[in-house]
C-alpha cells in the first residue's frame, strides 16, 4: 500500500514490515538544472531539539529504505530531511530504461544536494545541520565537505564509497574503459555485475548488504510493494562518472580540503566498497577520524541490533562532542 500527503503529489511505499515514521511531509523539488527530486522531512519525536539530520543515500536506494533509521534519529531529538538522488527512488529518471543507474557527471549529485539544502533544509528545518551519508552518498558528502564548509556542522559517513572492494588498483583503468564506451555511444547500456540482481527471499543467503534477515526481507517487501523503486545495474556512463570521482578522492591532496568535522565508519566485512581505502582516508584526515565496525557488512544502518547499536553510539558521541 502507499502513503501520501497530496493525492496528486509524490507517494511513499509502506508495508506492514516497514511503517512510515510519524509526521512526514512529502514533496517534490526542482534542482538548479531542472531535475525533479522526491523529498521527505520529519520533525523530531522526542527530547529537546537537537537540529536536523540530512540523510543521503547510496546508489539504488530510496527514502522508504531508511524508515527505521529515520525514526531512530527522530527519537534522539533530530528532525530528519532526506531525498532520492536523481535517477533513483521516486525522483526523475534520466534515461529510457528506469531500472538502470545513470548520471551524466558525478557533480550532478552536488547539484541535487545543494538544491535540497537551499530549497528545503534551510527554510523548513531547524539548525544545526548534520550530513549523514551512506556509500555513494558518502562520497557525495565528502565532495560537499570540500566545497562549502558552512553547509553542515558535522558529517557522519557510513561505509562511504571512496574505492571499491578489491578494485583499488583498477579504478582509473575501469574509468577509462567506461569513458571510452560512453564516447562510442554505449553510455546508456548496463555494466552488469553479480551483485545487481533484484532483491528476493532466496537472495538473502548470498547477499553482500546485511547479516540481518528481517531487515533484508523488509527491503524485498518494499520493492514488491512498489517495483518502480528498483534500480539494478549501473550504466557505462554512471561508471565513468563514478570512477573519475574516485580517482579525485584518492589523491593525496583530497583529505586536506575537508574543513568540516567528520566521522567515517567502515564495515569490517564489506564486499562492496573498500574498507582499507576508508582506513587510509581516515588516517589522513586533519579534522576527522574513522572507526571500523567488527562483523558488519556494507549496510551499517540495516545490520543487526548489535551492529546498529555501535553505529548509533558512535553517532551520539560524535554529535555530543560539538557541545562540549
C-alpha positions as CSV (number, residue, x, y, z in Angstrom):
1,X,0.0,0.0,0.0
2,X,1.0,3.6,-0.3
3,X,1.0,6.7,2.0
4,X,0.7,10.2,0.6
5,X,0.1,13.7,1.7
6,X,-1.2,15.3,-1.6
7,X,-3.3,13.0,-3.8
8,X,-1.6,14.5,-6.8
9,X,1.9,14.6,-5.3
10,X,4.6,12.0,-4.5
11,X,3.8,8.8,-2.6
12,X,5.7,6.5,-0.2
13,X,5.5,2.7,-0.4
14,X,4.5,1.4,3.0
15,X,4.3,-2.2,4.1
16,X,3.4,-3.9,7.4
17,X,7.1,-4.7,7.9
18,X,8.1,-1.1,7.1
19,X,5.8,1.5,8.6
20,X,6.3,5.2,7.8
21,X,7.5,7.3,10.8
22,X,5.0,9.8,12.2
23,X,4.9,13.4,11.0
24,X,6.1,13.1,7.4
25,X,5.9,15.9,4.9
26,X,6.4,14.8,1.4
27,X,7.0,16.8,-1.8
28,X,9.0,17.4,-5.0
29,X,11.7,20.0,-5.6
30,X,13.4,21.1,-8.8
31,X,17.2,21.2,-8.9
32,X,19.2,24.1,-10.4
33,X,19.4,22.1,-13.6
34,X,15.6,21.3,-13.6
35,X,15.6,17.7,-12.4
36,X,12.7,16.7,-10.2
37,X,13.6,15.1,-6.9
38,X,11.3,13.5,-4.3
39,X,12.0,14.6,-0.8
40,X,10.6,14.0,2.7
41,X,11.1,15.7,6.1
42,X,10.1,14.7,9.6
43,X,10.0,16.5,12.9
44,X,11.7,15.2,16.0
45,X,9.6,12.7,18.1
46,X,11.2,13.1,21.5
47,X,13.5,15.2,23.6
48,X,14.8,18.7,23.1
49,X,15.5,20.0,19.6
50,X,19.0,18.9,18.5
51,X,18.9,20.1,14.9
52,X,18.3,18.3,11.6
53,X,19.9,15.2,10.1
54,X,20.2,15.5,6.3
55,X,20.3,11.8,5.2
56,X,21.7,11.0,1.8
57,X,21.5,7.5,0.3
58,X,23.7,5.1,-1.6
59,X,23.3,4.1,-5.2
60,X,20.0,2.3,-5.9
61,X,18.4,3.4,-2.6
62,X,15.2,5.3,-1.8
63,X,13.6,7.1,1.1
64,X,11.5,4.1,2.2
65,X,14.6,2.0,2.9
66,X,15.5,4.3,5.8
67,X,12.2,4.5,7.7
68,X,13.6,2.7,10.7
69,X,16.8,4.8,10.8
70,X,14.7,8.0,10.4
71,X,12.7,7.0,13.4
72,X,15.9,6.4,15.4
73,X,17.1,9.9,14.6
74,X,13.7,11.3,15.5
75,X,13.7,9.7,18.9
76,X,17.1,11.3,19.6
77,X,15.6,14.8,19.1
78,X,16.5,15.3,15.5
79,X,14.4,16.4,12.6
80,X,15.2,14.4,9.5
81,X,15.4,15.6,5.9
82,X,16.1,13.3,3.0
83,X,15.6,13.0,-0.7
84,X,16.1,10.5,-3.6
85,X,19.0,11.2,-5.8
86,X,18.3,11.9,-9.5
87,X,17.7,8.7,-11.4
88,X,16.5,6.6,-8.5
89,X,13.8,6.2,-5.9
90,X,10.8,8.4,-6.5
91,X,12.9,11.1,-8.3
92,X,13.0,11.7,-12.0
93,X,14.6,9.0,-14.2
94,X,17.1,10.3,-16.7
95,X,17.1,7.6,-19.5
96,X,14.5,5.4,-21.1
97,X,15.3,2.3,-19.0
98,X,14.2,3.2,-15.5
99,X,15.9,0.2,-13.9
100,X,19.4,1.3,-14.8
101,X,21.6,3.6,-12.8
102,X,22.6,6.7,-14.8
103,X,24.1,10.1,-14.2
104,X,26.0,12.4,-16.7
105,X,28.6,13.6,-14.2
106,X,29.2,12.9,-10.5
107,X,28.9,16.6,-9.9
108,X,25.2,16.2,-10.7
109,X,24.8,14.8,-7.2
110,X,26.3,18.0,-5.8
111,X,23.6,19.9,-7.8
112,X,21.0,17.7,-6.0
113,X,22.4,18.2,-2.6
114,X,22.9,22.0,-2.8
115,X,19.4,22.4,-4.3
116,X,17.9,20.4,-1.5
117,X,19.9,22.4,1.1
118,X,18.8,25.8,-0.3
119,X,15.2,25.0,-1.1
120,X,14.2,22.6,1.7
121,X,16.7,22.3,4.5
122,X,17.4,25.9,5.2
123,X,13.9,27.3,5.0
124,X,12.0,24.3,6.6
125,X,14.3,22.5,9.0
126,X,15.8,23.6,12.4
127,X,19.6,24.1,12.7
128,X,22.2,22.9,13.3
129,X,22.5,20.6,10.3
130,X,24.3,17.3,10.2
131,X,25.0,15.4,7.0
132,X,24.7,11.6,7.2
133,X,25.7,9.8,4.0
134,X,25.9,6.2,3.1
135,X,28.0,4.5,0.4
136,X,27.7,6.6,-2.8
137,X,26.0,9.3,-0.8
138,X,29.1,9.2,1.5
139,X,31.3,10.0,-1.5
140,X,29.0,12.8,-2.5
141,X,29.1,14.0,1.1
142,X,32.9,14.1,1.1
143,X,32.9,16.3,-2.0
144,X,30.3,18.6,-0.4
145,X,32.6,18.9,2.6
146,X,35.4,20.2,0.3
147,X,33.2,22.7,-1.4
148,X,31.2,24.5,1.3
149,X,32.3,24.2,4.9
150,X,29.3,26.3,6.0
151,X,26.5,24.0,4.7
152,X,26.8,21.4,7.5
153,X,28.1,21.5,11.1
154,X,29.3,17.9,11.0
155,X,29.5,15.0,8.6
156,X,28.9,11.3,9.6
157,X,29.5,8.7,7.0
158,X,28.5,5.0,6.7
159,X,30.8,2.8,4.5
160,X,31.5,5.7,2.1
161,X,32.4,4.7,-1.5
162,X,35.9,6.0,-1.6
163,X,37.1,2.9,-3.5
164,X,35.6,-0.4,-4.5
165,X,36.2,-3.8,-2.9
166,X,39.3,-5.4,-4.4
167,X,39.4,-2.8,-7.2
168,X,41.7,-0.2,-5.6
169,X,44.3,-0.6,-8.3
170,X,41.8,-0.8,-11.2
171,X,39.7,2.3,-10.6
172,X,41.5,4.6,-13.1
173,X,41.6,1.8,-15.8
174,X,38.0,1.0,-15.3
175,X,37.1,4.6,-15.6
176,X,39.0,4.9,-18.9
177,X,37.2,1.9,-20.3
178,X,33.8,3.2,-19.2
179,X,34.6,6.6,-20.7
180,X,35.6,5.1,-24.0
181,X,32.4,3.0,-24.1
182,X,30.4,6.1,-23.4
183,X,32.2,8.1,-26.2
184,X,31.3,5.2,-28.6
185,X,27.6,5.7,-27.8
186,X,27.3,2.9,-25.2
187,X,26.9,5.1,-22.2
188,X,23.3,4.1,-21.5
189,X,23.9,0.4,-21.7
190,X,24.2,-1.6,-18.4
191,X,27.5,-2.6,-16.8
192,X,26.2,-5.9,-15.4
193,X,27.6,-7.3,-12.1
194,X,26.8,-10.2,-9.9
195,X,25.5,-8.0,-7.0
196,X,22.9,-6.2,-9.1
197,X,20.2,-8.8,-9.0
198,X,16.7,-7.8,-7.8
199,X,16.4,-8.5,-4.0
200,X,14.4,-11.7,-3.3
201,X,13.8,-14.0,-0.4
202,X,16.2,-16.5,-1.9
203,X,18.9,-13.9,-2.3
204,X,19.5,-13.4,1.4
205,X,22.0,-16.3,1.8
206,X,24.4,-14.7,-0.6
207,X,23.7,-11.0,-0.1
208,X,26.5,-8.6,0.4
209,X,24.4,-6.0,2.3
210,X,23.4,-7.2,5.7
211,X,23.6,-10.2,8.0
212,X,20.1,-9.4,9.4
213,X,17.4,-11.4,7.6
214,X,14.5,-9.3,8.9
215,X,15.9,-6.1,7.6
216,X,16.9,-7.7,4.3
217,X,13.4,-9.1,3.8
218,X,12.0,-5.7,4.5
219,X,13.8,-4.4,1.5
220,X,12.3,-7.2,-0.6
221,X,8.8,-6.3,0.7
222,X,9.3,-2.7,-0.2
223,X,10.3,-3.4,-3.8
224,X,7.4,-5.8,-4.2
225,X,5.1,-3.0,-2.9
226,X,6.4,-0.5,-5.5
227,X,8.5,-2.1,-8.2
228,X,9.3,1.4,-9.7
229,X,11.8,1.9,-6.8
230,X,14.1,-0.9,-8.2
231,X,17.4,0.0,-9.7
232,X,19.7,-2.7,-11.0
233,X,23.0,-2.3,-12.9
234,X,24.8,1.0,-13.4
235,X,25.3,2.2,-16.9
236,X,28.7,2.8,-18.5
237,X,28.1,6.5,-18.2
238,X,27.4,6.2,-14.5
239,X,30.6,4.1,-14.1
240,X,32.7,6.6,-16.0
241,X,31.4,9.4,-13.7
242,X,31.9,7.5,-10.5
243,X,35.4,6.2,-11.4
244,X,36.5,9.8,-12.1
245,X,35.2,10.9,-8.7
246,X,37.0,8.0,-7.0
247,X,40.3,9.0,-8.7
248,X,39.8,12.5,-7.4
249,X,39.0,11.3,-3.9
250,X,42.1,9.1,-3.9
251,X,44.5,12.0,-4.5
252,X,46.9,12.8,-1.6
253,X,45.6,16.4,-1.6
254,X,41.9,15.4,-1.1
255,X,41.7,14.9,2.7
256,X,43.2,18.4,3.4
257,X,40.3,20.0,1.5
258,X,37.8,19.0,4.2
259,X,37.4,21.5,7.0
260,X,34.2,20.1,8.5
261,X,34.5,17.7,11.4
262,X,34.0,14.1,10.0
263,X,33.5,10.7,11.5
264,X,33.7,7.8,9.0
265,X,32.5,4.3,9.8
266,X,33.7,1.3,7.8
267,X,32.3,-2.2,7.8
268,X,34.9,-4.9,8.5
269,X,33.1,-7.5,6.2
270,X,32.3,-5.0,3.4
271,X,32.5,-6.6,-0.1
272,X,31.1,-3.6,-1.9
273,X,33.3,-0.7,-1.0
274,X,36.9,-0.9,0.1
275,X,37.4,-0.8,3.8
276,X,41.2,-0.5,3.5
277,X,40.6,2.7,1.4
278,X,38.4,4.0,4.1
279,X,41.1,3.4,6.7
280,X,43.7,5.2,4.6
281,X,41.4,8.2,4.1
282,X,40.6,8.3,7.8
283,X,44.2,8.3,8.8
284,X,44.9,11.3,6.6
285,X,42.0,13.5,7.7
286,X,43.1,16.6,9.5
287,X,39.6,17.3,11.0
288,X,38.1,13.9,11.4
289,X,38.7,10.2,12.2
290,X,37.4,6.8,11.3
291,X,36.2,3.6,13.0
292,X,35.8,0.1,11.7
293,X,32.7,-1.8,12.9
294,X,33.6,-5.5,13.5
295,X,31.5,-8.1,11.8
296,X,29.5,-5.6,9.8
297,X,28.6,-5.9,6.1
298,X,28.1,-2.9,3.9
299,X,24.7,-1.6,5.0
300,X,25.5,-0.5,8.5
301,X,22.1,1.1,9.2
302,X,20.4,-2.2,8.0
303,X,22.6,-4.5,10.1
304,X,21.6,-6.5,13.2
305,X,20.9,-4.8,16.6
306,X,24.4,-5.2,18.0
307,X,26.0,-3.5,15.0
308,X,23.4,-0.8,14.7
309,X,23.9,-0.1,18.4
310,X,27.6,0.5,17.8
311,X,26.7,2.8,14.8
312,X,24.3,4.9,16.8
313,X,26.7,5.0,19.8
314,X,29.4,6.4,17.6
315,X,26.9,8.9,16.1
316,X,25.7,10.1,19.5
317,X,29.3,10.5,20.8
318,X,30.3,12.4,17.7
319,X,27.4,14.8,17.8
320,X,27.8,15.3,21.5
321,X,31.4,16.5,21.1
322,X,30.1,19.7,19.5
323,X,28.5,20.9,22.7
324,X,31.5,20.2,25.0
